[in-house]
Amino acid sequence: MTQVTMLSASQISHLLDMPSVIDAVADAYKEKANHPATLWPMVHEQLGGEADMDIRSGVLASKHVFGNKLLAWFGENAKRGLP
């Protein structure tokens, strides 16, 4: 069976620094603007009336990389005193 490694926020902070992350994201946008990129269809799931989840992904062939992001939105959190 495949193992999944989970990293805590402090482990991620130890491995990455924000300026480098911002530079990498900026480079990815520049690469997408100047070379072919493939963006796969977004997966969207409405989770009741107050939340949804999206998965967005794609590939930058010129860099030989692919990536994805998973995000969740909870529109009622502010009313509940949550971030």
Order of alpha helices (4+ residues) and beta strands (2+ residues): alpha-alpha-beta-beta-beta
